[in-house]
Amino acid sequence: MSENLLINITPQETRVALIFQGAVQELHIERTLSRGLVGNIYLGKVVRVLPGMQSAFIDIGLERAAFLHIADIWDARPPEGNSSTPLTPIEKLLFDGQAITVQVIKDPIGTKGARLSTQISIAGRMLVYLPQDSHIGISQKIENEQEREALRSKVQSLQQPDEKGGFIVRTMAEDASNEDLKADVDYLRRTWSTITQLAKTQPPTTLLHQDLNLAQRVLRDFVNEETDSIQVDSRENYLMLQEFAVRYMPSVIPKLQHYTGERPLFDLYGVEEEIERALGRRVDLKSGGYLIIDQTEAMTTIDVNTGSFVAGRNFDDTIFKTNLEAAHAIARQLRLRNLGGIIILDIIDMENEEHKTAVLTELNKALSRDRTKLSVSGFSALGLVEVTRKRTRESLAHILCETCPACSGKGQVKTARTICYEILRELLREAKQFNPREFRIMASQIVVDMFLEEESQHLTMLGDFIGKPISLQVENMFHQEQYDIILM
């Protein structure tokens, strides 16, 4: 089955959509003003060591200090083969004001600063270079043991006896020639040499190495034998990607296409509509069932409902078929929305153990296409399934949306009647403290209308009680919960 990659580029942002089986499976957005930091290498400065938390805050030139935990400090680890030895305490490794080379492993998310590691890794097309490690690892996706050993031997043969550093062999290297691997090794070593030289000469908080931009990462990380085409709607960037491909991955060149159609590329494939749907709570299933997705600070919950689906032979059959369809929809939504952290799935309750096993199998199968590391637990005592998905970048909603100023993230606002009663109570408090000539209520149109119609009797009764006239004024800029009481 072929997949297509669409790259939409404007001066302010780059957007990538992966189309598989005629549907959008993944969305990636990178904005010029807020480009992702994962993979960037900085010369940081230790601003505070916290022995009690075995962590430190590092200034890398961002608005918030980044976070470094003892588990992510390479020098804290015990010697190889000594796994029982405890980690070296952080206060013995770091001190305030110290310059330290670090790499971002998680972007700043919400109120949290970036997460750092001192174990550096530099990604190439076929290999990931680990300058501090001597280990040669093989991608888990390469399952054949003979192929794994052959690749390990190939990479080992390319290393000189006096050269330090290890490598992780990526899936792309499965059919690579010795020349391709050698070119990747040389490029990665040159990159690390440049980084180390800069670290010796530049002041702290300097960016030493920046990962490729999104369009280049697509060529490096996303393209595989299933990729049918890579369409780019910007001629300038098409030529840039072509040059990049000629240098690093010639096999990709035939797949690169410059899209010149009249309709916008994302409109042609229905991606814009898919983005709008991916920002909503409800996801409709073809059968008539639906998902409700709620994203919170701590976790994401996904609730499966049968809705209007009644096609099964009996109720159990209906539930089973809905859950099977939901498994595929959930896997797609996790990728599409880039949901990470703890994800709780409220699958519709099933009595049949075979049905439960089949749904879990289908869910794992659907999730196997995910590029991001995740794990799935079985059904809990409450019938819930827990999924953990590694979170390295902001979700789609956090990139494209902000907290609603009207509800402050609650997802609901007080009714106009509730606001009317709040105003009446506030008027009574004000009347006891002050003695103005008149009270004027400034509120939204819907609240004023409520006072003029259904709540007019209560407003009149309060005016008689406090012995002061009360006037109303519509403030079009106010949202439903906003109001002000002016003393005239």
N, C-alpha and C positions, 0 to 999 in steps of 0.2 A: 504494500500500500504506500503510495507516494504522499509526500507532504510538501507544502509550499511555504516559503518565507516571504512576507511582505515587509518592506522597510520604507516607512514614510518619514521624510526628513524635511524639517523647516529650520530656520535660523535659531528658533527658541527651544526646539525639542526634537528628539528622535523617538519614533514609535515602531515597535516590531510586533507583528502578529504571525503566529504559526498556525497554518491551516492544515488540518488532517481529517480525512473522510468528509470533506466539505464543510467542516465546522471549525470555528476558532477555538484552539486548544490552549494557547498561551498568549499573554500580552506582556510586553516589556516597554517601559517608558523611562526615558532619561532626559532630564531638562538641563539646558545649558547652565542655568544659574544654580542648580542644585544637583550636580552630577554625583552619582553614588561613589562612596569612598572605599568599598570592600576591595582589597587587593593593593591599595595604596601603601607605600612604605615611607615613613617619616623619621626624621631625627627628632625625637621627643625630649621633653624636659620633665623630670619628676617634680611635681609640685606638692605632693603629700603622700606619705607612706602610712598605711593604716594596719599596724600589726594585729589588732583585734580581728580584722576582717581578712587578714592575709591578702591584701590588695593595695593598689596605689592608683592615684590619679595622675595622669600624664598630659601635659600641655602639648598639643600637636598643631596649634594655631587655629583651632576651631572655636566657636562661641562657647561651648561647654568642654570642660576637661574630659579626656577619654579615660576608660577604666581598664586596668590591667590586673588580672587575678594571678595568684601564685601558680595555679595549674597551667597558665599560659606562658610562664617564664621558662625558657629552655634551660637556662643555667641552674634552675632549682631542682631539675630532675636527677634522680640517682644514677650512677653509672649503669651501663647496659648489663643485664643479668643480675641486677641487685634490686629487684622490684620491691622487696620488703623494706628497704631503707626509706625513711620518711623524706618528704620534700624539704629542702633547705628553707628556713624561715625567711620571709620577704625582707625583714629588717636587716638581714645579713647580706642581702644582695643589692638593695637599692637605698639611696639616701636623697634627701631633698636637694634639688638643683642639678642632679646627675643627668647627663646627656645619654640617651639610650635609643637604639634603632628598633623601631616597632612597625608592625603591619596591622592594618585594620581588618578584622575578621567579621565584624558586624557593624552596619551603619547605625548612626544615632537614630533611635526610634522613640517617638513621643518625648517624654521628659528624660530619657536615658541617653547618656553620652555614648560615643563609639566604643566598641569592645576591641581590645588590642591583644596582640601576641608578639613575643620576641622570637618565635620560631618562624623564620621567613620562608615563604614559598613563592616561586615565580613561575607562572603558567606559560608554557609554550603551546605550539600546535599539537604536538604528540607527547610531550613530556612535561612534568612539573618538577622544577629544580628545588632541592632542599639543601642550601649551602652549608647548614650546620650539621646535617645528618649524613650517615654513610649508607643508609638503608636503600635498597632498590625494591620498590613495591609495584605491584601490577593491579590495574583496575579490576574490581570484582566482576565487572560485566564481561571480562574475558574469562570464560569458564573452563575452556579446554586446558588441562594441566600441561600437556606437551607444548602448546602455544605459549603458555605463561613462562615455562622454563626457557624456551627458545628466545623469547623477548628479553628475559632477564640476562641471558648470556650475551645477547646482542649489545645491550646497554653497557654491561660490564666490560666488554671488549673495546668500547669506545673511550673508556676512562684510562688516563695515564696513572701510573703507580703513585705519583706525587700529588695528584689532584684530589682535593677534598670535595665533599658534598655527595648527596644521593639524589635519586630520581623516583618519581612515581610515573609509571608508564600508563598513558591514557588509552582509551578505547580506539582513538584515531590511529594509534601506532600498530594496530593489529596486522595490517598488510604493508607497513612501511618498509622501505629499503634501508640499507645501512647508510646510504648517502643522505636520505631524508632525516634519519635519526641524528647523524653526525652534524648536519646543519642546525638542527634544533638544539643540540648540546652546545655548539659553539655560540649560538645566539644567546642562550640563557647564561652561559658563563661570562660573556661580554657584558650583558646587562648587570649581573651581580658585581663585576669589577667596577663598572661605572658608579653603582650605588655605594660601594665601600669607599671609593675615592671622594665622592661628594660628602659622605658622612664625616670624613676627616677634615674637610675644608669649610663646610657650611655651618652657620649658627643653628642652635636648637630651634625647633618648630618648622624646619625646612622640609618641603616635600621632596623626597629623594627619587621616587619612582611612582608613576601613575599608571594604573591599569588601562588597557585599551578602551576606546569609546564603545558604546553599545553596538553600533553597526559592525565594527571590527570583531567584537566578541562573538557576534552572531556567526561570522564566518569561522572563527576559531573553535567555538564550543557547540554550535547547534547543527552545523551541516554534517550529514552522514549519508550512507548509501541510499536511504529512503528519500532524501531530499530531491525533489524533481526540479524546482526552480527557486531562485532568489531574485525577487523583483524589487528594484530601487527606483523611487520616483524623482530623484534628484540627479541630474547629469553630473554635476561636480562631484558628488559623493559616490556615484557609480564609478567614475574614473579613479577616484581615490581607493575604493574597494578593489577595483580591478588591479591597480598597482600593488596593493597589499597582497592580493591573491597570487599575483605573478611571483612575488618575492618569497612568500611563505607557504602557499598551498595551491599549486598550479592545477590540481585536479578539480578545484572549485570553479575555475574560469568559465567552462561551458555552461554552468548553471546560472551564472550571473546575467541578469537582464535589466536593461534600462526601460522602465515603464513610461510610455509617452502618450497614453490614451487621454481622451478628453475628460472622462469622469475621474474624480479623485480615486486613488488606488484603494483606500479603505472603504469608500462607498461601494465600489464595484464588487467587493467580496463581503459586504454587509458587516464590516468590522465596527463601524461607528455605532450601529444599533446594538451590537453585542457588548460594547463598552457601557452603553446606557443600562442595559439589562444587568450587567455585572455589578452595578452600583446599587441595585435594588435589593430588598430583603427577600422577595419571593422569586423562586425559580420554578416555572411550570414544566412538568414532565409531559411527554407526548401522550401518555396513557390517560391523563386527566389528574394525576396526583401532582404534588408540588413539595418543594423544600422551602423552609423559612431559615434564613441565615442571619445570625446576630453576632456582630463582632464587638468584643469588649476589650478592655485593657488586659485582663487576666487570661481570657480564652475566647474561642469562637464556638458557638453552638449551632448545630444544624439539625432541624426537626423535620422528619419525613412524615407526610400526610397522604392519605389515599385520595382525598378530594372527591372528584366525581367518577373515579375509576371503579367500575363494577363488572369488569369483563371476565373475571374468574368464574370457575364452576361453582365455587363456594367462597365464603368470606376468607378462609385461610389461604386459598389460592390467590385471591385478589391481593391480600397483604404481601404474599410471597413475591408476586410479579412486580408489585410497586417497589418493594425493597430492592429487588434485582436491578430495576431501572434506575432507582435512586443511587445505587452504588456507583454506576458509571457517571451519573450527573454530579455526584459529590466529588469524585476524582477530578473531573474536568473543572469544577468550580474552584477547587483548591489551587490548581495551576493558574486558572484564568485570573483569579482575584489575588493570587500570591499570598494566601492565608498561611500563617505560620504559628508556632507555639503549640499550645494544647488545643485540640479540636475535639469536641464532644458530639458524637452522632447519636441522636435519639431515633433509632430505627423503630419502625412500628413493631410492637410485641408479636412474637411468633411462638407458638407452643411446640411446633414440630422441630426437633433437634436437627434433622436432616436439612430443613429449610434454613436454619441458622448457619449451619456449616457451609451451605451453598452460597448464602449471601456474603459471608466473610471471605470465601474463596474468590467470589466475583469482585469484591471490593479490592482485595490484594492484587488481583489481576489487572484491574483498572488503574490502580495506583502504581503499577510497575513501570509505566511510561514516564513517571515523574523524574525530573533531573535532580530534584532536591531530596536530601536524605529524610526518610520518615520511618515511623514504626506504627504498627497497628496491634492493639490488644484485642482479646476476645470479648465476648459479651460479659458485662458486669452483672451483679445480682439484681440491679435495677433495669437490666436490659439495654444499657448504654454501651457504645463502643468508643474507646479513647484512641485518638490518633495524635501523634506528635510529629510535627513537620518543622524542619530546621528553618529558623527565621534569620535571614541575613540582610534583607532589604525591606523597606516599607511596603505594605499591601497596596493594591490598586486604589482602594478607597482613601487611604491616607495620603496618597500622592495627589489624587484629583479633587478631593473634598476637604472641607474644614468643618468644625463644630458649628451647628446651627445657632446663630445669635439669639433666636427666639426661644428655643427650648434648652440651650446650653448642653446639648448632647443627650437629654433625657428621652428624646424621641416622641414627646408629647407636650402640649401646652395646657395651661389651666383654661377652663371654659370662660366665656364672657360673663356668665352669671357669677362664677367664683370671683372674678376680678371685681365685679360690681359690689359684692358683699365685702371684699377686702377694702374697697374705697369707702364704703359706708362706715366700717369700723375705724378707718384712719381719720375720717371726718369727725367722728365723735371724740377721738383722742385729741385732735387739733383744737376742737371747740372748747375742751376743758382747759387748755393751756393758753390759748390766745383769744383775742376779742376783735377780729377784723370786721370790716364793714360787710364783706361778702366772701364766700368760698367759691373758687372756680375749679372745676374738674377738667383736666386735660387728659384725653384718652383716645384710643383708636376708634374708628368709625363703628365697629361692631359693638363695643362696650357702650358708647354713647347711645346707639340705637336701642340697646337693651334697657338703658335708663329711661329713654323716652317712651318705651312701650311697656314691656312686661314688668319692669322694676320701677315704674314711675310712682306707684303708690308708696313704696318704701322710701324713695328719695324725698317725696313730699312730706311724709311723716317725720323723717329725720330733720328736715328743714324747719318744721313747726316746733320740734322738740328743742333744737338748739337756738331757735329764734333768729336765724340768719338766712338770707337768700343764698341759694346754691345754683350756680350757672354751669352750663356744659359747653365744652369747646372740643371739636374734633382736631386731632393732631395726626395728619396723614403719615408722618414719618415713624410713629409709634407702632410697634408690633402689639399683638393682642394682650400680652401680660404687662405692657408698659403703661404707666399713668403718672400724673403729677397733680398735686393739689396746691393751688396758688391762693395766698391770703391777700385779698384786695383791700 
